[in-house]
Amino acid sequence: MSVREKDDPELYTKIQEQNLLRQYDLLSNCIEIGLKKGIESFDKYTLWALNYAAVSNISQFGGRFREDPISVGNHVPPHFKEVPNLMDRFFSIVHENWTIVDHPTYLPAYTLWRLCWIHPFVEGNGRTARAACYYLICLKQGRLLPGKKTVPERIRENRVPYYDALHAADVAWEAGQLDVSSLADYLGALLKAQLEDVV
């Protein structure tokens, strides 16, 4: 069962908003587990669960990697047959660099960009990438963070600088460089705003 946006935009939006609330509840649980068990708890099963929560009743293929070609605006993600290997490599980079990279938003920025670039799911890639990014921000801070509005919510409010920072990372990658510094700076500013906006 799923609702298509073009058939009922109002219901689709309502379901999408409810899914985001459910995804945040699940994300909070995942963060608690990650704080106890460490970075190795961040795996494909975590992402599958977060994606399923984000797209329930919107997509029938939530919670599993795509098995079809897909395009997103001007970006053509890698062939679906490459997704499992790319995702293994993605997790390896995060896990192997976790204790090496001290910067509070660099690995979260890498996660946000890389998941958007790979586009491993049929639907809900951005929502899942932002949730994963926030998971890692909280783990780097060693706690579930306070604040009236989370980093993912702040991204949704003003997407232009978010898209610009993703594009800068894409351009660097096309030139043979891994550079997510613009995205890391952007996330750092949002994190600071969240922490200063505590009730």
C-alpha positions as CSV (number, residue, x, y, z in Angstrom):
1,M,0.0,0.0,0.0
2,S,1.3,3.4,-0.9
3,V,0.1,6.9,-1.6
4,R,1.4,8.8,-4.7
5,E,2.0,12.5,-4.4
6,K,0.3,13.3,-7.7
7,D,-2.9,11.4,-6.7
8,D,-3.3,13.1,-3.3
9,P,-0.7,15.8,-2.5
10,E,-2.3,16.7,0.8
11,L,-2.4,13.1,2.1
12,Y,1.1,12.5,0.8
13,T,2.5,15.5,2.7
14,K,0.7,14.4,5.8
15,I,2.2,10.9,5.7
16,Q,5.6,12.3,4.9
17,E,5.5,14.5,8.0
18,Q,4.3,11.7,10.2
19,N,7.1,9.5,8.8
20,L,9.7,12.1,9.7
21,L,8.4,12.1,13.3
22,R,8.6,8.3,13.4
23,Q,12.0,8.3,11.9
24,Y,13.2,10.7,14.5
25,D,11.9,8.5,17.3
26,L,13.7,5.5,15.7
27,L,16.9,7.7,15.2
28,S,16.9,8.6,18.9
29,N,16.9,4.9,19.7
30,C,19.7,4.3,17.2
31,I,21.7,7.1,18.7
32,E,21.3,5.7,22.2
33,I,22.5,2.3,21.0
34,G,25.4,3.9,19.2
35,L,26.5,5.8,22.3
36,K,26.6,2.5,24.2
37,K,28.1,0.2,21.5
38,G,30.2,2.6,19.5
39,I,30.6,3.4,15.8
40,E,30.3,-0.2,14.7
41,S,26.6,-0.1,15.4
42,F,26.3,2.3,12.4
43,D,25.7,-0.2,9.6
44,K,23.5,-1.0,6.7
45,Y,20.8,-2.4,9.0
46,T,20.6,1.0,10.7
47,L,20.2,2.8,7.4
48,W,17.6,0.3,6.1
49,A,15.5,0.9,9.2
50,L,15.8,4.6,9.0
51,N,14.9,4.6,5.3
52,Y,11.9,2.3,5.9
53,A,10.6,4.7,8.6
54,A,11.0,7.7,6.2
55,V,9.1,6.2,3.3
56,S,6.4,4.0,4.9
57,N,3.2,4.2,2.8
58,I,5.0,6.3,0.2
59,S,7.3,3.7,-1.4
60,Q,6.9,0.0,-1.5
61,F,10.6,-0.5,-1.6
62,G,11.6,1.2,1.7
63,G,14.4,-0.3,3.7
64,R,16.4,-2.0,1.0
65,F,18.9,-1.0,-1.6
66,R,17.6,-0.1,-5.0
67,E,17.9,-2.6,-7.9
68,D,17.0,-0.2,-10.7
69,P,18.6,2.7,-12.5
70,I,17.7,6.1,-11.1
71,S,18.4,9.8,-11.8
72,V,18.2,12.8,-9.6
73,G,18.1,16.1,-11.3
74,N,21.5,16.5,-13.1
75,H,23.1,13.7,-11.0
76,V,23.1,10.2,-12.3
77,P,24.0,7.9,-9.4
78,P,26.1,4.8,-9.8
79,H,24.6,1.7,-11.4
80,F,22.5,-0.2,-8.9
81,K,24.8,-3.2,-9.2
82,E,27.6,-1.1,-7.7
83,V,25.5,0.0,-4.7
84,P,26.3,-2.9,-2.2
85,N,30.1,-2.5,-2.8
86,L,30.0,1.3,-2.6
87,M,28.0,1.1,0.6
88,D,30.5,-1.4,2.1
89,R,33.3,1.0,1.2
90,F,31.3,3.9,2.7
91,F,30.9,2.2,6.1
92,S,34.6,1.2,6.0
93,I,35.7,4.8,5.6
94,V,33.5,6.0,8.4
95,H,34.5,3.2,10.8
96,E,38.2,3.3,10.0
97,N,38.4,7.1,10.4
98,W,36.2,7.5,13.4
99,T,39.0,7.8,16.0
100,I,41.4,9.6,13.6
101,V,39.2,12.5,12.4
102,D,38.5,14.7,15.5
103,H,36.5,17.3,13.6
104,P,32.9,17.3,14.9
105,T,31.2,17.6,11.5
106,Y,33.7,16.2,8.9
107,L,32.6,12.5,8.9
108,P,28.9,13.5,9.3
109,A,29.4,15.8,6.2
110,Y,31.1,12.9,4.3
111,T,28.2,10.7,5.3
112,L,25.6,13.2,4.1
113,W,27.4,13.8,0.8
114,R,28.3,10.2,0.0
115,L,24.8,8.8,0.7
116,C,23.3,11.5,-1.5
117,W,25.9,10.7,-4.2
118,I,25.4,6.9,-4.1
119,H,21.6,7.3,-3.7
120,P,21.3,3.7,-2.4
121,F,17.5,3.7,-2.0
122,V,14.6,4.1,-4.4
123,E,13.0,6.9,-2.3
124,G,13.9,8.9,0.8
125,N,17.7,9.1,0.2
126,G,17.9,12.7,1.4
127,R,15.9,12.0,4.6
128,T,18.0,9.0,5.3
129,A,21.3,10.7,4.7
130,R,20.3,13.6,6.9
131,A,19.3,11.2,9.7
132,A,22.6,9.3,9.3
133,C,24.5,12.6,9.4
134,Y,22.8,13.6,12.6
135,Y,23.4,10.2,14.1
136,L,27.1,10.7,13.6
137,I,27.0,14.3,14.9
138,C,25.4,13.1,18.1
139,L,28.0,10.3,18.5
140,K,30.8,12.7,17.9
141,Q,29.3,14.9,20.7
142,G,28.8,11.9,22.9
143,R,25.1,12.5,23.6
144,L,21.7,13.0,22.1
145,L,21.8,16.7,21.5
146,P,19.5,19.3,23.0
147,G,17.9,22.2,21.1
148,K,14.5,23.2,19.9
149,K,15.4,22.4,16.3
150,T,17.7,19.7,15.1
151,V,20.3,20.0,12.4
152,P,18.1,18.0,9.9
153,E,15.2,20.3,10.6
154,R,17.4,23.3,10.0
155,I,18.6,21.9,6.7
156,R,15.0,21.5,5.5
157,E,14.2,25.1,6.4
158,N,16.9,26.5,4.0
159,R,18.1,24.0,1.4
160,V,20.0,26.4,-0.9
161,P,23.3,26.4,1.1
162,Y,22.9,22.6,1.6
163,Y,22.6,22.0,-2.1
164,D,25.5,24.4,-2.8
165,A,27.7,22.5,-0.3
166,L,26.7,19.1,-1.8
167,H,27.5,20.5,-5.3
168,A,31.0,21.7,-4.1
169,A,31.7,18.1,-2.9
170,D,30.5,16.7,-6.2
171,V,32.8,19.1,-8.2
172,A,35.8,18.1,-6.0
173,W,35.0,14.4,-6.5
174,E,34.8,14.8,-10.3
175,A,38.2,16.4,-10.1
176,G,39.6,13.4,-8.2
177,Q,39.5,15.0,-4.8
178,L,37.6,14.1,-1.6
179,D,36.6,17.5,-0.1
180,V,33.5,17.9,2.0
181,S,34.9,20.9,3.9
182,S,32.1,23.3,2.7
183,L,29.5,20.9,3.9
184,A,31.4,20.3,7.2
185,D,31.4,24.1,7.8
186,Y,27.8,24.4,6.9
187,L,26.9,21.6,9.3
188,G,29.1,23.2,12.0
189,A,27.1,26.4,11.8
190,L,23.8,24.5,12.1
191,L,25.1,22.5,15.0
192,K,26.2,25.7,16.8
193,A,22.7,27.2,16.2
194,Q,21.0,24.1,17.5
195,L,23.1,24.1,20.7
196,E,22.5,27.8,21.3
197,D,18.8,27.4,20.9
198,V,18.2,25.3,24.0
199,V,14.9,25.8,25.8
